[in-house]
Amino acid sequence: MATDLTGDTVELLQTLIRNECVNDGTAESGHETRNSDVLQSYVEGPGVDIERWEPTPDRASFVARLPGTDPTAPSLCLMGHTDVVPVNPEGWRNDPFGGELIRDRDGQDEVWGRGAVDMLNLTSSMAVVFKSLVQRGFRPKGDLLYFAVADEEAGSAHGARWVAEQHPDAIRCTYLLTESGGLHTGAEGQRSIGVNVAEKGVAWRRLRVRGTPGHGSMPFGSDNALITAAKVVSRLADYQPTPRFHELWRGQVDSLGLPDDMKAAMLDENTIDALLADLPHPGAQRHFHACTHTTFAPNVVSTVGQPKTNVIPDIVDLDIDIRTMPGEHTDEVTAHLRAALGDELFERVEIEVLMDDSASMSRTDTPLWDALQRAVSVPFPDARLNPQFTVGFTDARVFRDLGAISYGAGLFSPSLDPSEFGLRFHGHNERVDVESLRLTTELWERVIVDLLAQ
Protein backbone atom coordinates (compact mmCIF):
# COMPACT_ATOMS: atom_id res chain seq x y z
CA MET A 1 0.00 0.00 0.00
CA ALA A 2 2.58 2.54 1.08
CA THR A 3 5.81 1.09 -0.29
CA ASP A 4 5.90 3.86 -2.90
CA LEU A 5 5.62 6.42 -0.09
CA THR A 6 8.58 5.13 1.91
CA GLY A 7 11.14 6.76 -0.39
CA ASP A 8 9.28 10.07 -0.13
CA THR A 9 9.38 9.79 3.65
CA VAL A 10 13.12 9.11 3.59
CA GLU A 11 13.80 12.12 1.36
CA LEU A 12 11.61 14.46 3.40
CA LEU A 13 13.17 13.27 6.65
CA GLN A 14 16.65 13.89 5.25
CA THR A 15 15.67 17.44 4.32
CA LEU A 16 14.24 18.19 7.77
CA ILE A 17 17.37 16.87 9.49
CA ARG A 18 19.63 18.96 7.26
CA ASN A 19 17.71 22.14 8.13
CA GLU A 20 19.24 22.03 11.64
CA CYS A 21 16.27 23.42 13.58
CA VAL A 22 18.10 23.18 16.91
CA ASN A 23 16.14 24.35 19.94
CA ASP A 24 18.42 25.15 22.88
CA GLY A 25 15.62 26.59 24.99
CA THR A 26 16.19 30.23 24.11
CA ALA A 27 13.67 32.26 22.13
CA GLU A 28 16.31 33.00 19.50
CA SER A 29 17.00 29.34 18.71
CA GLY A 30 14.98 26.73 16.84
CA HIS A 31 14.62 28.46 13.47
CA GLU A 32 11.72 26.07 12.82
CA THR A 33 10.51 28.32 10.00
CA ARG A 34 12.97 26.43 7.79
CA ASN A 35 11.17 23.13 8.38
CA SER A 36 7.74 24.77 8.38
CA ASP A 37 8.41 26.25 4.94
CA VAL A 38 9.44 22.84 3.58
CA LEU A 39 6.46 21.04 5.09
CA GLN A 40 3.88 23.66 4.16
CA SER A 41 4.98 23.69 0.53
CA TYR A 42 4.86 19.89 0.63
CA VAL A 43 1.31 19.43 1.98
CA GLU A 44 -0.53 22.42 0.55
CA GLY A 45 -2.73 21.82 -2.47
CA PRO A 46 -6.28 22.12 -3.80
CA GLY A 47 -8.83 21.63 -1.04
CA VAL A 48 -6.32 22.10 1.80
CA ASP A 49 -6.78 25.03 4.18
CA ILE A 50 -3.62 26.42 5.79
CA GLU A 51 -3.31 28.53 8.93
CA ARG A 52 0.16 29.66 9.94
CA TRP A 53 1.60 31.54 12.90
CA GLU A 54 4.98 32.94 13.84
CA PRO A 55 4.61 34.25 17.40
CA THR A 56 8.40 34.51 17.67
CA PRO A 57 10.57 35.50 14.69
CA ASP A 58 11.73 32.51 12.62
CA ARG A 59 9.68 30.05 14.73
CA ALA A 60 6.67 29.29 12.55
CA SER A 61 4.03 26.61 13.02
CA PHE A 62 1.13 25.79 10.72
CA VAL A 63 -1.90 23.57 10.51
CA ALA A 64 -3.17 22.08 7.24
CA ARG A 65 -6.81 21.03 7.21
CA LEU A 66 -8.59 18.73 4.78
CA PRO A 67 -12.22 19.57 5.59
CA GLY A 68 -14.61 16.71 6.22
CA THR A 69 -17.98 16.28 4.60
CA ASP A 70 -19.77 16.17 7.96
CA PRO A 71 -19.01 19.02 10.40
CA THR A 72 -20.37 16.93 13.27
CA ALA A 73 -18.12 13.92 12.59
CA PRO A 74 -15.03 13.23 14.74
CA SER A 75 -11.83 14.88 13.53
CA LEU A 76 -8.26 13.60 13.58
CA CYS A 77 -5.04 15.61 13.88
CA LEU A 78 -1.59 14.31 12.98
CA MET A 79 0.92 16.40 14.91
CA GLY A 80 4.69 16.46 14.51
CA HIS A 81 7.16 18.90 15.98
CA THR A 82 9.83 20.43 13.77
CA ASP A 83 12.55 21.27 16.30
CA VAL A 84 15.39 19.09 17.58
CA VAL A 85 17.64 19.23 20.63
CA PRO A 86 21.29 20.36 20.56
CA VAL A 87 24.00 17.89 19.69
CA ASN A 88 27.69 17.31 20.44
CA PRO A 89 29.12 16.18 17.08
CA GLU A 90 32.22 14.70 18.75
CA GLY A 91 30.13 11.81 20.07
CA TRP A 92 28.76 10.81 16.67
CA ARG A 93 30.05 8.34 14.11
CA ASN A 94 28.43 10.35 11.30
CA ASP A 95 27.44 13.95 10.63
CA PRO A 96 24.48 14.64 12.96
CA PHE A 97 22.96 16.97 10.38
CA GLY A 98 23.97 15.05 7.26
CA GLY A 99 20.75 13.07 6.98
CA GLU A 100 22.79 10.25 5.47
CA LEU A 101 21.26 6.94 4.40
CA ILE A 102 23.69 4.31 5.69
CA ARG A 103 23.51 0.53 5.59
CA ASP A 104 24.42 -1.12 8.89
CA ARG A 105 26.34 -4.37 9.29
CA ASP A 106 23.06 -6.36 9.27
CA GLY A 107 22.09 -4.92 5.89
CA GLN A 108 19.51 -2.53 7.33
CA ASP A 109 19.27 0.93 5.73
CA GLU A 110 19.10 3.72 8.32
CA VAL A 111 18.64 7.50 8.15
CA TRP A 112 21.12 9.18 10.49
CA GLY A 113 20.83 12.56 12.14
CA ARG A 114 19.51 14.59 15.00
CA GLY A 115 15.73 14.26 14.96
CA ALA A 116 15.67 10.97 13.07
CA VAL A 117 13.96 9.45 16.13
CA ASP A 118 12.67 12.50 17.99
CA MET A 119 10.52 13.11 16.05
CA LEU A 120 11.21 14.13 12.46
CA ASN A 121 10.64 10.54 11.32
CA LEU A 122 6.99 10.82 12.37
CA THR A 123 6.63 14.44 11.25
CA SER A 124 7.79 13.51 7.76
CA SER A 125 5.78 10.28 7.45
CA MET A 126 2.62 12.08 8.56
CA ALA A 127 3.15 14.76 5.92
CA VAL A 128 3.73 12.16 3.20
CA VAL A 129 0.50 10.32 4.02
CA PHE A 130 -1.50 13.55 4.30
CA LYS A 131 -0.29 14.69 0.88
CA SER A 132 -0.87 11.28 -0.68
CA LEU A 133 -4.48 11.14 0.51
CA VAL A 134 -5.17 14.66 -0.74
CA GLN A 135 -3.70 13.89 -4.16
CA ARG A 136 -5.76 10.71 -4.42
CA GLY A 137 -8.97 12.64 -3.76
CA PHE A 138 -9.66 11.21 -0.30
CA ARG A 139 -12.68 12.87 1.27
CA PRO A 140 -12.83 12.30 5.02
CA LYS A 141 -16.10 12.35 6.89
CA GLY A 142 -14.53 14.39 9.68
CA ASP A 143 -11.73 16.94 9.31
CA LEU A 144 -8.19 15.63 8.85
CA LEU A 145 -5.50 17.98 10.23
CA TYR A 146 -1.74 18.02 9.92
CA PHE A 147 -0.04 20.22 12.52
CA ALA A 148 3.68 21.01 12.12
CA VAL A 149 4.63 22.72 15.33
CA ALA A 150 7.67 24.51 16.75
CA ASP A 151 9.23 24.47 20.23
CA GLU A 152 8.11 21.11 21.57
CA GLU A 153 11.58 20.39 22.90
CA ALA A 154 11.61 23.40 25.25
CA GLY A 155 8.06 23.35 26.55
CA SER A 156 5.86 24.65 23.70
CA ALA A 157 5.71 28.33 24.69
CA HIS A 158 6.54 29.32 21.09
CA GLY A 159 4.53 26.48 19.57
CA ALA A 160 1.59 24.31 20.64
CA ARG A 161 0.96 26.07 23.96
CA TRP A 162 0.86 29.45 22.25
CA VAL A 163 -1.46 28.25 19.48
CA ALA A 164 -3.75 26.54 22.01
CA GLU A 165 -4.04 29.76 24.00
CA GLN A 166 -4.37 32.17 21.07
CA HIS A 167 -6.12 30.09 18.37
CA PRO A 168 -7.58 26.98 20.06
CA ASP A 169 -10.28 26.38 17.44
CA ALA A 170 -7.65 26.13 14.70
CA ILE A 171 -6.23 22.94 16.23
CA ARG A 172 -9.16 21.63 18.23
CA CYS A 173 -9.87 18.01 17.32
CA THR A 174 -11.51 14.86 18.61
CA TYR A 175 -8.44 12.67 18.25
CA LEU A 176 -4.70 13.32 18.08
CA LEU A 177 -1.80 11.13 16.96
CA THR A 178 1.73 12.23 17.80
CA GLU A 179 4.97 10.83 19.27
CA SER A 180 5.96 8.18 20.05
CA GLY A 181 4.89 4.59 20.47
CA GLY A 182 5.23 1.58 18.23
CA LEU A 183 7.96 -0.45 19.91
CA HIS A 184 7.60 -4.21 20.30
CA THR A 185 7.92 -6.23 23.50
CA GLY A 186 7.24 -9.87 24.26
CA ALA A 187 7.91 -13.02 22.28
CA GLU A 188 6.44 -13.72 18.86
CA GLY A 189 2.90 -14.96 19.32
CA GLN A 190 2.56 -12.82 22.44
CA ARG A 191 3.71 -9.54 20.95
CA SER A 192 2.76 -6.21 22.54
CA ILE A 193 3.14 -2.88 20.76
CA GLY A 194 3.23 0.22 22.93
CA VAL A 195 1.01 3.23 22.43
CA ASN A 196 1.62 6.19 24.73
CA VAL A 197 -1.68 7.18 26.31
CA ALA A 198 -0.29 9.02 29.33
CA GLU A 199 2.76 10.99 30.33
CA LYS A 200 4.48 12.19 33.46
CA GLY A 201 4.11 15.75 34.59
CA VAL A 202 6.86 18.26 33.92
CA ALA A 203 7.79 20.65 36.72
CA TRP A 204 10.93 22.49 35.67
CA ARG A 205 12.30 24.69 38.44
CA ARG A 206 15.06 27.30 38.63
CA LEU A 207 16.73 27.31 42.03
CA ARG A 208 18.57 30.56 42.75
CA VAL A 209 21.31 30.44 45.35
CA ARG A 210 22.63 33.69 46.81
CA GLY A 211 25.98 34.31 48.45
CA THR A 212 28.35 37.23 49.04
CA PRO A 213 30.76 38.43 46.34
CA GLY A 214 34.42 38.68 47.15
CA HIS A 215 37.94 38.32 45.84
CA GLY A 216 38.89 34.85 44.70
CA SER A 217 42.30 35.14 46.38
CA MET A 218 40.67 35.13 49.83
CA PRO A 219 38.14 32.26 49.82
CA PHE A 220 38.46 31.24 53.49
CA GLY A 221 35.12 31.66 55.27
CA SER A 222 33.50 33.24 52.22
CA ASP A 223 29.85 32.74 51.31
CA ASN A 224 30.42 31.34 47.83
CA ALA A 225 27.09 30.80 46.06
CA LEU A 226 28.65 28.18 43.79
CA ILE A 227 29.73 26.03 46.73
CA THR A 228 26.22 26.18 48.17
CA ALA A 229 24.80 25.37 44.72
CA ALA A 230 27.11 22.34 44.56
CA LYS A 231 25.59 21.10 47.81
CA VAL A 232 22.13 21.53 46.31
CA VAL A 233 23.11 19.50 43.24
CA SER A 234 24.65 16.78 45.41
CA ARG A 235 21.54 16.50 47.58
CA LEU A 236 19.28 16.25 44.53
CA ALA A 237 21.52 13.60 42.99
CA ASP A 238 21.36 11.54 46.20
CA TYR A 239 17.63 11.99 46.78
CA GLN A 240 15.68 8.76 46.48
CA PRO A 241 11.91 9.31 46.49
CA THR A 242 9.86 6.22 47.16
CA PRO A 243 8.55 4.33 44.11
CA ARG A 244 4.93 4.81 43.11
CA PHE A 245 2.98 2.70 40.64
CA HIS A 246 0.52 4.31 38.25
CA GLU A 247 -2.50 2.47 36.92
CA LEU A 248 -0.78 1.41 33.67
CA TRP A 249 2.30 -0.07 35.33
CA ARG A 250 1.00 -3.63 35.73
CA GLY A 251 0.06 -3.78 32.04
CA GLN A 252 3.50 -2.52 31.04
CA VAL A 253 5.21 -5.16 33.17
CA ASP A 254 2.90 -7.93 31.94
CA SER A 255 3.88 -7.14 28.35
CA LEU A 256 7.58 -7.75 28.99
CA GLY A 257 7.35 -11.54 29.29
CA LEU A 258 9.51 -11.61 32.43
CA PRO A 259 10.12 -14.62 34.69
CA ASP A 260 7.62 -14.81 37.52
CA ASP A 261 10.08 -13.83 40.26
CA MET A 262 11.33 -10.81 38.33
CA LYS A 263 7.79 -9.76 37.46
CA ALA A 264 6.78 -9.99 41.12
CA ALA A 265 9.72 -7.78 42.11
CA MET A 266 8.80 -5.24 39.44
CA LEU A 267 5.28 -5.02 40.86
CA ASP A 268 6.33 -4.64 44.49
CA GLU A 269 7.14 -1.13 45.69
CA ASN A 270 9.36 -2.65 48.40
CA THR A 271 11.61 -4.57 45.99
CA ILE A 272 11.66 -2.69 42.69
CA ASP A 273 14.56 -0.38 43.59
CA ALA A 274 16.85 -3.30 44.41
CA LEU A 275 15.85 -5.01 41.18
CA LEU A 276 16.52 -1.92 39.09
CA ALA A 277 19.96 -1.51 40.65
CA ASP A 278 20.93 -4.97 39.39
CA LEU A 279 19.62 -4.66 35.83
CA PRO A 280 22.52 -5.00 33.36
CA HIS A 281 21.15 -2.67 30.68
CA PRO A 282 21.39 1.07 31.50
CA GLY A 283 18.56 1.96 29.13
CA ALA A 284 16.17 -0.39 30.90
CA GLN A 285 17.33 0.83 34.31
CA ARG A 286 16.70 4.46 33.47
CA HIS A 287 13.37 3.86 31.79
CA PHE A 288 11.83 1.64 34.46
CA HIS A 289 13.09 3.90 37.23
CA ALA A 290 11.57 6.94 35.53
CA CYS A 291 8.28 5.06 35.07
CA THR A 292 7.97 4.53 38.82
CA HIS A 293 9.59 7.55 40.48
CA THR A 294 9.47 11.29 40.54
CA THR A 295 12.85 12.29 39.10
CA PHE A 296 15.19 15.25 39.52
CA ALA A 297 17.91 16.12 37.00
CA PRO A 298 20.08 19.21 37.70
CA ASN A 299 21.03 19.99 34.12
CA VAL A 300 21.99 23.68 33.85
CA VAL A 301 24.11 25.93 36.06
CA SER A 302 24.72 29.62 35.41
CA THR A 303 25.94 32.67 37.29
CA VAL A 304 24.30 36.06 37.11
CA GLY A 305 26.66 38.45 35.37
CA GLN A 306 29.92 37.59 33.69
CA PRO A 307 31.74 34.87 35.67
CA LYS A 308 35.41 35.56 36.40
CA THR A 309 38.04 33.29 37.87
CA ASN A 310 39.06 35.74 40.62
CA VAL A 311 35.52 36.74 41.71
CA ILE A 312 33.54 34.75 44.25
CA PRO A 313 30.04 34.49 42.74
CA ASP A 314 27.09 35.89 44.66
CA ILE A 315 24.25 34.44 42.54
CA VAL A 316 24.07 30.99 40.93
CA ASP A 317 21.03 29.57 39.13
CA LEU A 318 20.34 25.87 38.80
CA ASP A 319 17.77 24.62 36.30
CA ILE A 320 16.25 21.34 37.48
CA ASP A 321 14.29 19.01 35.20
CA ILE A 322 11.66 17.47 37.48
CA ARG A 323 9.21 14.86 36.17
CA THR A 324 6.25 14.07 38.41
CA MET A 325 3.99 11.09 38.92
CA PRO A 326 0.18 11.29 38.63
CA GLY A 327 -1.37 13.16 41.54
CA GLU A 328 1.66 15.39 42.10
CA HIS A 329 1.66 19.08 41.29
CA THR A 330 3.08 22.34 42.64
CA ASP A 331 2.82 21.67 46.39
CA GLU A 332 4.11 18.12 46.07
CA VAL A 333 7.13 19.31 44.07
CA THR A 334 7.97 21.84 46.77
CA ALA A 335 7.66 19.13 49.40
CA HIS A 336 10.04 16.90 47.41
CA LEU A 337 12.60 19.71 47.20
CA ARG A 338 12.41 20.35 50.93
CA ALA A 339 12.84 16.64 51.64
CA ALA A 340 15.81 16.42 49.30
CA LEU A 341 17.63 19.52 50.52
CA GLY A 342 16.73 19.56 54.20
CA ASP A 343 15.26 22.59 55.92
CA GLU A 344 18.49 24.57 56.26
CA LEU A 345 19.60 24.23 52.63
CA PHE A 346 16.04 24.57 51.33
CA GLU A 347 15.84 28.01 52.97
CA ARG A 348 18.91 29.09 50.99
CA VAL A 349 17.22 28.69 47.60
CA GLU A 350 14.68 30.83 45.78
CA ILE A 351 12.37 28.75 43.58
CA GLU A 352 11.13 29.96 40.19
CA VAL A 353 8.58 27.90 38.29
CA LEU A 354 9.62 27.40 34.65
CA MET A 355 7.04 24.74 33.73
CA ASP A 356 4.29 23.27 35.86
CA ASP A 357 2.20 20.77 33.87
CA SER A 358 0.73 17.82 35.73
CA ALA A 359 0.63 14.26 34.42
CA SER A 360 -2.07 13.56 31.83
CA MET A 361 -3.83 10.50 30.41
CA SER A 362 -6.30 9.53 27.67
CA ARG A 363 -8.71 6.62 27.84
CA THR A 364 -8.43 3.69 25.46
CA ASP A 365 -12.08 2.72 24.93
CA THR A 366 -12.26 4.78 21.75
CA PRO A 367 -12.71 4.30 18.00
CA LEU A 368 -9.16 5.58 17.47
CA TRP A 369 -7.73 2.86 19.71
CA ASP A 370 -9.72 0.25 17.80
CA ALA A 371 -8.53 1.65 14.46
CA LEU A 372 -4.92 1.51 15.64
CA GLN A 373 -5.37 -2.10 16.73
CA ARG A 374 -6.79 -3.09 13.34
CA ALA A 375 -3.98 -1.25 11.53
CA VAL A 376 -1.24 -2.92 13.60
CA SER A 377 -2.81 -6.33 13.09
CA VAL A 378 -2.24 -6.18 9.33
CA PRO A 379 1.56 -6.63 9.49
CA PHE A 380 1.55 -8.25 12.96
CA PRO A 381 -1.58 -10.39 13.43
CA ASP A 382 -0.42 -11.65 16.83
CA ALA A 383 0.20 -8.18 18.26
CA ARG A 384 -1.93 -6.40 20.81
CA LEU A 385 -1.69 -2.74 21.71
CA ASN A 386 -0.34 -2.01 25.15
CA PRO A 387 -1.12 1.39 26.73
CA GLN A 388 2.07 3.05 27.90
CA PHE A 389 2.96 5.80 30.34
CA THR A 390 5.77 7.83 28.80
CA VAL A 391 8.33 9.44 31.05
CA GLY A 392 8.97 12.40 28.74
CA PHE A 393 6.57 15.19 27.91
CA THR A 394 5.02 15.79 24.51
CA ASP A 395 2.59 18.27 23.04
CA ALA A 396 -0.13 15.68 23.61
CA ARG A 397 -0.62 17.25 27.03
CA VAL A 398 -1.67 20.51 25.34
CA PHE A 399 -4.28 18.69 23.28
CA ARG A 400 -5.57 16.78 26.31
CA ASP A 401 -6.18 20.19 27.90
CA LEU A 402 -8.29 21.01 24.82
CA GLY A 403 -10.32 17.82 25.29
CA ALA A 404 -8.71 15.61 22.63
CA ILE A 405 -8.06 11.89 23.01
CA SER A 406 -4.30 11.90 22.43
CA TYR A 407 -2.02 8.97 21.69
CA GLY A 408 1.67 8.68 20.92
CA ALA A 409 1.89 6.10 18.17
CA GLY A 410 4.01 4.81 15.31
CA LEU A 411 5.10 1.34 14.25
CA PHE A 412 8.73 0.28 14.36
CA SER A 413 10.57 -2.79 13.20
CA PRO A 414 10.37 -5.73 15.62
CA SER A 415 14.16 -6.07 15.30
CA LEU A 416 14.64 -2.87 17.32
CA ASP A 417 15.47 -3.40 20.98
CA PRO A 418 13.32 -0.95 22.98
CA SER A 419 15.99 -0.30 25.61
CA GLU A 420 18.72 0.39 23.05
CA PHE A 421 16.35 2.44 20.90
CA GLY A 422 15.41 4.57 23.90
CA LEU A 423 19.02 5.69 24.30
CA ARG A 424 18.88 7.32 20.86
CA PHE A 425 16.44 9.97 22.14
CA HIS A 426 18.59 13.06 22.70
CA GLY A 427 21.66 10.80 22.54
CA HIS A 428 24.58 10.18 20.19
CA ASN A 429 24.17 8.41 16.83
CA GLU A 430 20.42 9.01 16.51
CA ARG A 431 19.03 7.09 13.55
CA VAL A 432 15.95 5.26 12.30
CA ASP A 433 15.72 2.30 9.95
CA VAL A 434 13.85 2.52 6.67
CA GLU A 435 11.75 -0.53 7.53
CA SER A 436 10.33 1.36 10.50
CA LEU A 437 9.57 4.34 8.26
CA ARG A 438 7.66 2.02 5.93
CA LEU A 439 5.67 0.43 8.75
CA THR A 440 4.79 3.79 10.29
CA THR A 441 3.75 5.34 7.00
CA GLU A 442 1.43 2.41 6.35
CA LEU A 443 0.05 2.68 9.87
CA TRP A 444 -1.00 6.32 9.44
CA GLU A 445 -2.75 5.59 6.18
CA ARG A 446 -4.67 2.61 7.51
CA VAL A 447 -5.80 4.46 10.61
CA ILE A 448 -6.93 7.55 8.74
CA VAL A 449 -8.93 5.63 6.17
CA ASP A 450 -10.43 3.36 8.83
CA LEU A 451 -11.41 6.20 11.16
CA LEU A 452 -12.48 8.92 8.73
CA ALA A 453 -13.68 7.17 5.57
CA GLN A 454 -17.34 7.67 4.79
Secondary structure, 3 states (H helix, E strand, C coil): CCHHHHHHHHHHHHHHHHCCCECCCCCCCCCCHHHHHHHHHHHCCCCCEEEEECCCCCCCEEEEEECCCCCCCCCEEEEEECCECCCCHHHCCCCCCCCCEEECCCCCEEEECCCCCCCHHHHHHHHHHHHHHHHCCCCCCCCEEEEEECCHHHCCCCCHHHHHHHCHHHHCCCEEEECCCCCEECCCCCCEEEEEEEECEECCEEEEEECCCEECCCCCCCCCHHHHHHHHHHHHHHCCCCCCCCCCHHHHHHCCCCCHHHHHHHCCCCCHHHHHHHCCCHHHHHHHHHHHCCEEEEEEEEECCCCCCCEECCEEEEEEEEEECCCCCHHHHHHHHHHHHHHHHHCCEEEEECCCECCEECCCCCHHHHHHHHHHHCCCCCCEEEEEEECCCCCHHHHHHCCCEEEECCCCCCCCCHHHHHCCCCCCCCEEEHHHHHHHHHHHHHHHHHHHCC
